[in-house]
Amino acid sequence: MLEIITIGKKNQIVIPKKIRKRLGLREGRKLLLEVEENRMVLVALPQSIEEIAGIGKGLYEDGYLDRLRREWDEKSLR
């Protein structure tokens, strides 16, 4: 989704209503601003642990973390 916005007199920008609604952004929400060469990227920071639950799903092959935990347990028993 692309939107054209304007920088105001106080160097502020307004996030359009339909984007705020789509992303669930409200007053006071913290955003991360990242500059990539000539681009600005805004990322909404999570407000709770529930928002990031499952973020790593699919990152590791099935059973990998269980095997790793067993190895740690075995090493700690030595």
Summary of the structure (lengths in Angstrom):
residues: 78
radius of gyration: 20.6
end to end distance: 55.7
largest distance: 66.6
contacts: 107
relative contact order: 0.09
helix: 32%
strand: 15%
